[in-house]
Amino acid sequence: MNLPTKSDVLDQIYSIYDEFAGKLNAACKRYCAECCTRNVTLTTLEAYKIADYLISNGKSDLFGVLEQASDKKRFQPKTTTNRLAELCMRGEEPPDEENDASWGACPFLTDKECPVYPVRPFGCRCFVSKQDCSKTGYADTDPFVFAVNQVFLQFIEHIDAEGFSGNFTDMLLFMSSDENRKSYKNGSSAHSDKKLIPNAPIKILMVFPEHKAKITPILHALQSIKIPRERSGVLK
C-alpha cells in the first residue's frame, strides 16, 4: 500500500475503535489529562499523519517543544506489539522495559488539552478508565477493553509493517525532517535512528479464549476494511 492508502485505512481503523469506545462507560472527559504522559508510543504512519497536521496548520513550532524535552526520561520500547505476540507464540520472554508515568506529562500538553487531538495516535485514543484517574491514582480498565486495544495496535502496526515504532517524542522529531518525511512517503524504510524499532506484520493475534466470542464482531469489522484503489499515489 502507498501512503495515502495506508492513511485511509488508518482512518477506518480509528473510526471502528471510536464506535467501540463510544459505547464504553468511561470516566474520561475534556481536561482529563492524567493519562497524557511522555510515554506514549506510535508508528511511523501515525507520526507522519501528526507531522503533516502540524505543518499544514501552522504548528511547526511544536517540533521545537519536543526538541527541548528530548533530554527527559521517557518510555522507549524495545519491541513492538506484533513482535511481542511472536515472542509469546514461541514461548520466549519479552525484553525488560522501563515505564513510569511519573516521568512527566506529554510535551505537547497545554492547559490539559492536546494541540493534535484530531490526529492523536491510537496510543492516546485507547486510554480509557471506568473511574476518574485523578481521584484513584490509576486507570481502571476492563480486561476485555485491554484485549481489544492490543488487537487494534496489532492491526495498525500491520498496515505499517515496513515502518517503525517508537516513543512519541522520538517519532515526531524523526518526522520533523523534510528528508525523513519524503523518504517515508516514497516507501523507504532506511534510517539510522537507533531509538526507532522495526514494525512487523501480524502472525498471531493476542486474543485470550475467554474474549474470543465477544471480540469476533470487532475482528470482522477490521478484516472488512475497504482498501481504496491506488492510482499514482492518489486515492480514487
PyRosetta script that sets phi, psi and omega in degrees:
from pyrosetta import init, pose_from_sequence

init()
pose = pose_from_sequence("MNLPTKSDVLDQIYSIYDEFAGKLNAACKRYCAECCTRNVTLTTLEAYKIADYLISNGKSDLFGVLEQASDKKRFQPKTTTNRLAELCMRGEEPPDEENDASWGACPFLTDKECPVYPVRPFGCRCFVSKQDCSKTGYADTDPFVFAVNQVFLQFIEHIDAEGFSGNFTDMLLFMSSDENRKSYKNGSSAHSDKKLIPNAPIKILMVFPEHKAKITPILHALQSIKIPRERSGVLK")
pose.set_psi(1, 140.3)
pose.set_omega(1, 173.8)
pose.set_phi(2, -82.8)
pose.set_psi(2, 175.6)
pose.set_omega(2, -173.4)
pose.set_phi(3, -62.2)
pose.set_psi(3, -46.8)
pose.set_omega(3, 178.8)
pose.set_phi(4, -57.9)
pose.set_psi(4, -37.8)
pose.set_omega(4, 179.4)
pose.set_phi(5, -67.6)
pose.set_psi(5, -45.1)
pose.set_omega(5, 177.8)
pose.set_phi(6, -58.9)
pose.set_psi(6, -42.0)
pose.set_omega(6, -179.1)
pose.set_phi(7, -64.1)
pose.set_psi(7, -40.1)
pose.set_omega(7, 178.1)
pose.set_phi(8, -64.5)
pose.set_psi(8, -43.5)
pose.set_omega(8, 179.1)
pose.set_phi(9, -64.0)
pose.set_psi(9, -40.4)
pose.set_omega(9, 178.0)
pose.set_phi(10, -60.0)
pose.set_psi(10, -42.8)
pose.set_omega(10, 178.1)
pose.set_phi(11, -61.1)
pose.set_psi(11, -38.0)
pose.set_omega(11, 178.3)
pose.set_phi(12, -66.8)
pose.set_psi(12, -38.8)
pose.set_omega(12, 177.2)
pose.set_phi(13, -63.1)
pose.set_psi(13, -44.7)
pose.set_omega(13, 177.8)
pose.set_phi(14, -59.0)
pose.set_psi(14, -42.0)
pose.set_omega(14, -178.6)
pose.set_phi(15, -63.6)
pose.set_psi(15, -40.7)
pose.set_omega(15, 178.5)
pose.set_phi(16, -63.7)
pose.set_psi(16, -40.8)
pose.set_omega(16, -179.8)
pose.set_phi(17, -69.8)
pose.set_psi(17, -40.1)
pose.set_omega(17, 179.2)
pose.set_phi(18, -58.9)
pose.set_psi(18, -38.4)
pose.set_omega(18, 177.9)
pose.set_phi(19, -64.8)
pose.set_psi(19, -42.2)
pose.set_omega(19, 178.0)
pose.set_phi(20, -64.6)
pose.set_psi(20, -48.3)
pose.set_omega(20, -176.4)
pose.set_phi(21, -66.7)
pose.set_psi(21, -29.6)
pose.set_omega(21, -179.4)
pose.set_phi(22, -65.6)
pose.set_psi(22, -17.0)
pose.set_omega(22, -179.9)
pose.set_phi(23, -96.5)
pose.set_psi(23, -2.2)
pose.set_omega(23, -177.6)
pose.set_phi(24, -83.0)
pose.set_psi(24, 149.9)
pose.set_omega(24, 175.8)
pose.set_phi(25, -89.0)
pose.set_psi(25, 80.0)
pose.set_omega(25, -174.8)
pose.set_phi(26, -106.4)
pose.set_psi(26, 147.6)
pose.set_omega(26, 179.1)
pose.set_phi(27, -87.2)
pose.set_psi(27, -6.4)
pose.set_omega(27, -175.7)
pose.set_phi(28, -64.8)
pose.set_psi(28, 138.7)
pose.set_omega(28, 179.8)
pose.set_phi(29, -155.7)
pose.set_psi(29, 174.5)
pose.set_omega(29, -180.0)
pose.set_phi(30, -60.3)
pose.set_psi(30, 141.9)
pose.set_omega(30, -177.7)
pose.set_phi(31, 73.2)
pose.set_psi(31, 6.2)
pose.set_omega(31, 172.9)
pose.set_phi(32, -90.5)
pose.set_psi(32, 109.5)
pose.set_omega(32, -171.5)
pose.set_phi(33, -128.7)
pose.set_psi(33, 21.1)
pose.set_omega(33, -178.8)
pose.set_phi(34, -61.5)
pose.set_psi(34, -31.5)
pose.set_omega(34, -177.2)
pose.set_phi(35, -87.0)
pose.set_psi(35, -4.9)
pose.set_omega(35, -176.2)
pose.set_phi(36, -82.8)
pose.set_psi(36, 72.2)
pose.set_omega(36, -178.9)
pose.set_phi(37, -97.5)
pose.set_psi(37, 175.3)
pose.set_omega(37, 178.9)
pose.set_phi(38, -84.1)
pose.set_psi(38, 11.7)
pose.set_omega(38, -174.4)
pose.set_phi(39, -102.1)
pose.set_psi(39, 7.0)
pose.set_omega(39, -179.3)
pose.set_phi(40, -67.1)
pose.set_psi(40, 140.7)
pose.set_omega(40, 176.2)
pose.set_phi(41, -116.5)
pose.set_psi(41, 162.2)
pose.set_omega(41, -179.3)
pose.set_phi(42, -162.0)
pose.set_psi(42, 172.2)
pose.set_omega(42, 179.5)
pose.set_phi(43, -95.0)
pose.set_psi(43, 168.4)
pose.set_omega(43, 176.5)
pose.set_phi(44, -62.3)
pose.set_psi(44, -35.1)
pose.set_omega(44, 179.3)
pose.set_phi(45, -60.8)
pose.set_psi(45, -46.0)
pose.set_omega(45, 179.2)
pose.set_phi(46, -67.9)
pose.set_psi(46, -38.8)
pose.set_omega(46, -180.0)
pose.set_phi(47, -65.5)
pose.set_psi(47, -39.9)
pose.set_omega(47, 177.9)
pose.set_phi(48, -62.0)
pose.set_psi(48, -42.9)
pose.set_omega(48, -178.8)
pose.set_phi(49, -61.6)
pose.set_psi(49, -41.5)
pose.set_omega(49, 179.8)
pose.set_phi(50, -69.7)
pose.set_psi(50, -43.8)
pose.set_omega(50, 179.6)
pose.set_phi(51, -60.7)
pose.set_psi(51, -42.8)
pose.set_omega(51, 178.8)
pose.set_phi(52, -63.2)
pose.set_psi(52, -38.7)
pose.set_omega(52, 178.1)
pose.set_phi(53, -63.9)
pose.set_psi(53, -44.5)
pose.set_omega(53, -179.8)
pose.set_phi(54, -61.1)
pose.set_psi(54, -47.1)
pose.set_omega(54, -177.9)
pose.set_phi(55, -66.7)
pose.set_psi(55, -43.3)
pose.set_omega(55, -177.7)
pose.set_phi(56, -68.6)
pose.set_psi(56, -24.7)
pose.set_omega(56, -176.9)
pose.set_phi(57, -108.3)
pose.set_psi(57, 19.3)
pose.set_omega(57, 176.0)
pose.set_phi(58, 64.5)
pose.set_psi(58, 32.9)
pose.set_omega(58, -179.1)
pose.set_phi(59, -115.3)
pose.set_psi(59, 25.6)
pose.set_omega(59, -177.1)
pose.set_phi(60, -61.9)
pose.set_psi(60, -19.9)
pose.set_omega(60, 179.1)
pose.set_phi(61, -62.2)
pose.set_psi(61, -20.4)
pose.set_omega(61, -179.9)
pose.set_phi(62, -68.7)
pose.set_psi(62, -20.6)
pose.set_omega(62, 173.8)
pose.set_phi(63, -62.3)
pose.set_psi(63, -36.5)
pose.set_omega(63, 178.4)
pose.set_phi(64, -66.0)
pose.set_psi(64, -34.2)
pose.set_omega(64, 177.0)
pose.set_phi(65, -62.4)
pose.set_psi(65, -41.2)
pose.set_omega(65, 178.3)
pose.set_phi(66, -66.5)
pose.set_psi(66, -40.0)
pose.set_omega(66, 179.6)
pose.set_phi(67, -60.6)
pose.set_psi(67, -41.9)
pose.set_omega(67, 179.7)
pose.set_phi(68, -66.5)
pose.set_psi(68, -26.8)
pose.set_omega(68, -178.5)
pose.set_phi(69, -96.5)
pose.set_psi(69, 3.2)
pose.set_omega(69, -172.6)
pose.set_phi(70, -70.4)
pose.set_psi(70, -12.1)
pose.set_omega(70, 178.4)
pose.set_phi(71, -91.0)
pose.set_psi(71, -3.6)
pose.set_omega(71, -179.0)
pose.set_phi(72, -78.3)
pose.set_psi(72, 148.0)
pose.set_omega(72, 178.2)
pose.set_phi(73, -69.3)
pose.set_psi(73, 139.3)
pose.set_omega(73, -178.0)
pose.set_phi(74, -156.3)
pose.set_psi(74, 163.3)
pose.set_omega(74, 178.4)
pose.set_phi(75, -72.7)
pose.set_psi(75, 122.9)
pose.set_omega(75, 177.2)
pose.set_phi(76, -123.2)
pose.set_psi(76, 101.9)
pose.set_omega(76, -172.7)
pose.set_phi(77, -61.7)
pose.set_psi(77, 149.2)
pose.set_omega(77, 177.2)
pose.set_phi(78, -102.9)
pose.set_psi(78, -13.7)
pose.set_omega(78, 177.9)
pose.set_phi(79, -148.6)
pose.set_psi(79, 159.2)
pose.set_omega(79, 179.9)
pose.set_phi(80, -97.0)
pose.set_psi(80, 172.6)
pose.set_omega(80, -178.8)
pose.set_phi(81, -61.7)
pose.set_psi(81, -44.8)
pose.set_omega(81, -179.1)
pose.set_phi(82, -69.8)
pose.set_psi(82, -34.2)
pose.set_omega(82, 177.1)
pose.set_phi(83, -71.8)
pose.set_psi(83, -32.9)
pose.set_omega(83, 175.2)
pose.set_phi(84, -64.2)
pose.set_psi(84, -40.9)
pose.set_omega(84, 178.0)
pose.set_phi(85, -61.3)
pose.set_psi(85, -39.0)
pose.set_omega(85, 177.7)
pose.set_phi(86, -63.7)
pose.set_psi(86, -42.8)
pose.set_omega(86, 179.3)
pose.set_phi(87, -60.5)
pose.set_psi(87, -44.3)
pose.set_omega(87, 179.2)
pose.set_phi(88, -63.5)
pose.set_psi(88, -39.4)
pose.set_omega(88, 179.7)
pose.set_phi(89, -61.4)
pose.set_psi(89, -36.1)
pose.set_omega(89, -178.9)
pose.set_phi(90, -89.0)
pose.set_psi(90, -1.1)
pose.set_omega(90, -179.8)
pose.set_phi(91, 73.7)
pose.set_psi(91, 24.3)
pose.set_omega(91, -179.3)
pose.set_phi(92, -98.2)
pose.set_psi(92, 154.0)
pose.set_omega(92, -179.9)
pose.set_phi(93, -79.7)
pose.set_psi(93, 136.5)
pose.set_omega(93, 176.3)
pose.set_phi(94, -73.3)
pose.set_psi(94, 159.2)
pose.set_omega(94, 179.4)
pose.set_phi(95, -68.4)
pose.set_psi(95, 150.4)
pose.set_omega(95, 176.2)
pose.set_phi(96, -70.1)
pose.set_psi(96, 132.2)
pose.set_omega(96, 179.7)
pose.set_phi(97, -131.7)
pose.set_psi(97, 141.2)
pose.set_omega(97, -179.5)
pose.set_phi(98, -103.1)
pose.set_psi(98, 128.3)
pose.set_omega(98, -178.3)
pose.set_phi(99, -146.0)
pose.set_psi(99, 124.0)
pose.set_omega(99, -176.3)
pose.set_phi(100, -143.4)
pose.set_psi(100, 118.7)
pose.set_omega(100, -178.9)
pose.set_phi(101, -62.5)
pose.set_psi(101, -22.4)
pose.set_omega(101, -178.2)
pose.set_phi(102, -72.0)
pose.set_psi(102, -6.0)
pose.set_omega(102, 177.8)
pose.set_phi(103, -68.0)
pose.set_psi(103, -13.4)
pose.set_omega(103, 173.0)
pose.set_phi(104, 123.8)
pose.set_psi(104, 173.0)
pose.set_omega(104, -176.7)
pose.set_phi(105, -79.8)
pose.set_psi(105, 162.7)
pose.set_omega(105, 175.0)
pose.set_phi(106, -57.9)
pose.set_psi(106, 134.0)
pose.set_omega(106, -179.6)
pose.set_phi(107, -58.5)
pose.set_psi(107, -25.0)
pose.set_omega(107, -178.9)
pose.set_phi(108, -80.2)
pose.set_psi(108, -19.5)
pose.set_omega(108, -173.7)
pose.set_phi(109, -60.5)
pose.set_psi(109, 124.7)
pose.set_omega(109, -178.1)
pose.set_phi(110, -131.6)
pose.set_psi(110, 115.8)
pose.set_omega(110, -178.1)
pose.set_phi(111, 51.4)
pose.set_psi(111, 42.1)
pose.set_omega(111, 178.5)
pose.set_phi(112, 62.7)
pose.set_psi(112, 24.8)
pose.set_omega(112, 175.8)
pose.set_phi(113, -128.9)
pose.set_psi(113, 155.3)
pose.set_omega(113, -176.7)
pose.set_phi(114, -103.1)
pose.set_psi(114, 122.7)
pose.set_omega(114, -179.4)
pose.set_phi(115, -74.3)
pose.set_psi(115, -8.3)
pose.set_omega(115, 177.7)
pose.set_phi(116, -121.5)
pose.set_psi(116, 27.2)
pose.set_omega(116, -173.9)
pose.set_phi(117, -51.5)
pose.set_psi(117, -42.9)
pose.set_omega(117, -178.5)
pose.set_phi(118, -61.4)
pose.set_psi(118, -25.7)
pose.set_omega(118, -177.8)
pose.set_phi(119, -120.4)
pose.set_psi(119, 21.3)
pose.set_omega(119, 180.0)
pose.set_phi(120, -56.4)
pose.set_psi(120, 147.9)
pose.set_omega(120, -177.7)
pose.set_phi(121, -72.6)
pose.set_psi(121, 167.5)
pose.set_omega(121, -179.4)
pose.set_phi(122, -62.7)
pose.set_psi(122, -32.1)
pose.set_omega(122, 178.5)
pose.set_phi(123, -57.2)
pose.set_psi(123, -24.4)
pose.set_omega(123, 175.4)
pose.set_phi(124, -90.7)
pose.set_psi(124, -41.8)
pose.set_omega(124, -177.7)
pose.set_phi(125, -60.3)
pose.set_psi(125, -32.9)
pose.set_omega(125, -172.1)
pose.set_phi(126, -88.9)
pose.set_psi(126, 0.0)
pose.set_omega(126, 176.4)
pose.set_phi(127, -77.3)
pose.set_psi(127, 106.2)
pose.set_omega(127, 177.9)
pose.set_phi(128, -134.3)
pose.set_psi(128, 148.5)
pose.set_omega(128, 179.9)
pose.set_phi(129, -141.7)
pose.set_psi(129, 143.0)
pose.set_omega(129, 178.5)
pose.set_phi(130, -77.6)
pose.set_psi(130, -17.4)
pose.set_omega(130, 179.8)
pose.set_phi(131, -126.8)
pose.set_psi(131, 158.1)
pose.set_omega(131, 179.4)
pose.set_phi(132, -67.7)
pose.set_psi(132, 112.6)
pose.set_omega(132, -176.5)
pose.set_phi(133, -62.5)
pose.set_psi(133, -29.6)
pose.set_omega(133, -179.2)
pose.set_phi(134, -68.1)
pose.set_psi(134, -21.1)
pose.set_omega(134, 179.9)
pose.set_phi(135, -96.0)
pose.set_psi(135, -35.1)
pose.set_omega(135, -177.2)
pose.set_phi(136, -91.6)
pose.set_psi(136, -26.4)
pose.set_omega(136, -177.9)
pose.set_phi(137, 86.6)
pose.set_psi(137, 2.7)
pose.set_omega(137, 179.5)
pose.set_phi(138, -156.9)
pose.set_psi(138, 161.3)
pose.set_omega(138, 177.8)
pose.set_phi(139, -87.5)
pose.set_psi(139, 133.5)
pose.set_omega(139, 178.2)
pose.set_phi(140, -103.6)
pose.set_psi(140, 93.8)
pose.set_omega(140, -174.8)
pose.set_phi(141, -111.6)
pose.set_psi(141, 129.9)
pose.set_omega(141, 178.5)
pose.set_phi(142, -62.7)
pose.set_psi(142, 137.9)
pose.set_omega(142, 179.7)
pose.set_phi(143, -55.0)
pose.set_psi(143, -35.0)
pose.set_omega(143, 179.3)
pose.set_phi(144, -67.5)
pose.set_psi(144, -39.7)
pose.set_omega(144, 178.0)
pose.set_phi(145, -62.1)
pose.set_psi(145, -42.4)
pose.set_omega(145, 177.7)
pose.set_phi(146, -60.2)
pose.set_psi(146, -41.2)
pose.set_omega(146, 179.4)
pose.set_phi(147, -64.0)
pose.set_psi(147, -42.6)
pose.set_omega(147, 177.9)
pose.set_phi(148, -62.0)
pose.set_psi(148, -43.4)
pose.set_omega(148, 179.9)
pose.set_phi(149, -58.1)
pose.set_psi(149, -42.2)
pose.set_omega(149, -179.9)
pose.set_phi(150, -62.3)
pose.set_psi(150, -39.5)
pose.set_omega(150, 179.5)
pose.set_phi(151, -65.0)
pose.set_psi(151, -43.1)
pose.set_omega(151, 178.7)
pose.set_phi(152, -63.9)
pose.set_psi(152, -40.9)
pose.set_omega(152, 176.8)
pose.set_phi(153, -59.4)
pose.set_psi(153, -39.2)
pose.set_omega(153, 179.6)
pose.set_phi(154, -65.7)
pose.set_psi(154, -42.1)
pose.set_omega(154, -179.5)
pose.set_phi(155, -68.0)
pose.set_psi(155, -39.6)
pose.set_omega(155, 179.1)
pose.set_phi(156, -64.4)
pose.set_psi(156, -43.1)
pose.set_omega(156, 176.7)
pose.set_phi(157, -63.7)
pose.set_psi(157, -37.7)
pose.set_omega(157, -177.9)
pose.set_phi(158, -60.6)
pose.set_psi(158, -44.1)
pose.set_omega(158, -178.7)
pose.set_phi(159, -73.3)
pose.set_psi(159, -14.2)
pose.set_omega(159, 176.4)
pose.set_phi(160, -115.9)
pose.set_psi(160, 34.4)
pose.set_omega(160, -173.0)
pose.set_phi(161, -60.0)
pose.set_psi(161, -25.5)
pose.set_omega(161, 179.7)
pose.set_phi(162, -89.6)
pose.set_psi(162, 1.1)
pose.set_omega(162, -179.8)
pose.set_phi(163, -99.4)
pose.set_psi(163, -151.8)
pose.set_omega(163, -175.4)
pose.set_phi(164, -138.2)
pose.set_psi(164, 169.8)
pose.set_omega(164, 175.1)
pose.set_phi(165, -132.2)
pose.set_psi(165, 162.9)
pose.set_omega(165, 179.0)
pose.set_phi(166, 175.2)
pose.set_psi(166, -175.9)
pose.set_omega(166, 178.1)
pose.set_phi(167, -66.7)
pose.set_psi(167, 149.0)
pose.set_omega(167, -178.9)
pose.set_phi(168, -50.6)
pose.set_psi(168, -49.0)
pose.set_omega(168, -178.7)
pose.set_phi(169, -61.6)
pose.set_psi(169, -47.9)
pose.set_omega(169, -178.1)
pose.set_phi(170, -64.6)
pose.set_psi(170, -41.9)
pose.set_omega(170, -177.9)
pose.set_phi(171, -68.1)
pose.set_psi(171, -41.2)
pose.set_omega(171, -179.1)
pose.set_phi(172, -71.5)
pose.set_psi(172, -36.2)
pose.set_omega(172, 175.8)
pose.set_phi(173, -65.4)
pose.set_psi(173, -37.0)
pose.set_omega(173, 176.0)
pose.set_phi(174, -61.9)
pose.set_psi(174, -44.4)
pose.set_omega(174, -178.1)
pose.set_phi(175, -80.2)
pose.set_psi(175, -4.1)
pose.set_omega(175, 175.9)
pose.set_phi(176, -73.8)
pose.set_psi(176, -15.7)
pose.set_omega(176, 179.3)
pose.set_phi(177, -82.2)
pose.set_psi(177, 126.2)
pose.set_omega(177, 177.0)
pose.set_phi(178, -57.0)
pose.set_psi(178, -40.7)
pose.set_omega(178, -178.4)
pose.set_phi(179, -64.8)
pose.set_psi(179, -42.7)
pose.set_omega(179, -179.9)
pose.set_phi(180, -66.8)
pose.set_psi(180, -39.8)
pose.set_omega(180, 178.3)
pose.set_phi(181, -64.5)
pose.set_psi(181, -43.3)
pose.set_omega(181, 179.8)
pose.set_phi(182, -63.6)
pose.set_psi(182, -42.8)
pose.set_omega(182, 179.8)
pose.set_phi(183, -61.8)
pose.set_psi(183, -44.9)
pose.set_omega(183, 179.7)
pose.set_phi(184, -65.5)
pose.set_psi(184, -42.0)
pose.set_omega(184, -179.9)
pose.set_phi(185, -61.1)
pose.set_psi(185, -33.4)
pose.set_omega(185, -179.0)
pose.set_phi(186, -85.9)
pose.set_psi(186, 2.9)
pose.set_omega(186, 175.1)
pose.set_phi(187, 91.3)
pose.set_psi(187, 8.4)
pose.set_omega(187, 179.3)
pose.set_phi(188, -82.9)
pose.set_psi(188, 137.5)
pose.set_omega(188, 179.7)
pose.set_phi(189, -111.6)
pose.set_psi(189, 9.7)
pose.set_omega(189, -178.4)
pose.set_phi(190, -80.8)
pose.set_psi(190, 135.4)
pose.set_omega(190, 174.4)
pose.set_phi(191, -163.4)
pose.set_psi(191, 166.7)
pose.set_omega(191, -177.8)
pose.set_phi(192, -118.5)
pose.set_psi(192, 12.6)
pose.set_omega(192, -178.4)
pose.set_phi(193, -83.9)
pose.set_psi(193, 109.6)
pose.set_omega(193, -176.5)
pose.set_phi(194, -71.8)
pose.set_psi(194, -10.3)
pose.set_omega(194, -179.9)
pose.set_phi(195, -81.4)
pose.set_psi(195, -10.7)
pose.set_omega(195, 179.5)
pose.set_phi(196, -101.2)
pose.set_psi(196, 139.9)
pose.set_omega(196, -178.6)
pose.set_phi(197, -116.9)
pose.set_psi(197, 144.1)
pose.set_omega(197, -175.8)
pose.set_phi(198, -69.3)
pose.set_psi(198, 139.6)
pose.set_omega(198, 175.6)
pose.set_phi(199, -77.5)
pose.set_psi(199, 174.0)
pose.set_omega(199, 179.0)
pose.set_phi(200, -148.3)
pose.set_psi(200, 152.4)
pose.set_omega(200, 176.2)
pose.set_phi(201, -73.6)
pose.set_psi(201, 166.2)
pose.set_omega(201, 177.8)
pose.set_phi(202, -72.7)
pose.set_psi(202, 127.6)
pose.set_omega(202, 172.4)
pose.set_phi(203, -112.4)
pose.set_psi(203, -28.9)
pose.set_omega(203, 176.8)
pose.set_phi(204, -154.3)
pose.set_psi(204, 139.5)
pose.set_omega(204, 178.6)
pose.set_phi(205, -88.6)
pose.set_psi(205, 138.7)
pose.set_omega(205, 179.3)
pose.set_phi(206, -87.0)
pose.set_psi(206, 79.9)
pose.set_omega(206, 179.6)
pose.set_phi(207, -125.1)
pose.set_psi(207, 120.0)
pose.set_omega(207, 178.5)
pose.set_phi(208, -73.9)
pose.set_psi(208, 150.7)
pose.set_omega(208, -178.6)
pose.set_phi(209, -53.3)
pose.set_psi(209, -37.3)
pose.set_omega(209, -177.0)
pose.set_phi(210, -69.7)
pose.set_psi(210, -13.9)
pose.set_omega(210, -179.6)
pose.set_phi(211, -105.8)
pose.set_psi(211, -6.7)
pose.set_omega(211, -170.9)
pose.set_phi(212, -58.2)
pose.set_psi(212, -49.1)
pose.set_omega(212, -177.3)
pose.set_phi(213, -65.3)
pose.set_psi(213, -43.2)
pose.set_omega(213, -176.4)
pose.set_phi(214, -69.9)
pose.set_psi(214, -30.6)
pose.set_omega(214, -176.0)
pose.set_phi(215, -88.1)
pose.set_psi(215, -10.1)
pose.set_omega(215, -176.3)
pose.set_phi(216, -55.3)
pose.set_psi(216, -45.1)
pose.set_omega(216, 178.7)
pose.set_phi(217, -60.9)
pose.set_psi(217, -35.0)
pose.set_omega(217, 179.0)
pose.set_phi(218, -68.8)
pose.set_psi(218, -43.0)
pose.set_omega(218, 177.4)
pose.set_phi(219, -61.4)
pose.set_psi(219, -40.1)
pose.set_omega(219, 178.9)
pose.set_phi(220, -62.4)
pose.set_psi(220, -41.9)
pose.set_omega(220, 179.4)
pose.set_phi(221, -63.4)
pose.set_psi(221, -42.5)
pose.set_omega(221, 179.6)
pose.set_phi(222, -66.2)
pose.set_psi(222, -41.3)
pose.set_omega(222, -178.5)
pose.set_phi(223, -75.4)
pose.set_psi(223, -11.8)
pose.set_omega(223, -179.9)
pose.set_phi(224, -99.8)
pose.set_psi(224, 7.5)
pose.set_omega(224, 179.2)
pose.set_phi(225, -59.2)
pose.set_psi(225, 133.6)
pose.set_omega(225, -179.6)
pose.set_phi(226, -82.3)
pose.set_psi(226, 128.3)
pose.set_omega(226, 178.1)
pose.set_phi(227, -92.5)
pose.set_psi(227, 114.7)
pose.set_omega(227, -179.5)
pose.set_phi(228, -62.8)
pose.set_psi(228, 151.6)
pose.set_omega(228, 175.8)
pose.set_phi(229, -71.4)
pose.set_psi(229, 144.5)
pose.set_omega(229, -179.4)
pose.set_phi(230, -105.2)
pose.set_psi(230, 128.1)
pose.set_omega(230, 175.9)
pose.set_phi(231, -138.4)
pose.set_psi(231, 108.0)
pose.set_omega(231, 178.8)
pose.set_phi(232, 52.4)
pose.set_psi(232, 38.0)
pose.set_omega(232, 176.2)
pose.set_phi(233, 78.2)
pose.set_psi(233, 7.6)
pose.set_omega(233, -178.4)
pose.set_phi(234, -116.2)
pose.set_psi(234, 134.9)
pose.set_omega(234, 178.4)
pose.set_phi(235, -68.1)
pose.set_psi(235, 133.6)
pose.set_omega(235, 178.9)
pose.set_phi(236, -120.5)
pose.dump_pdb("model.pdb")
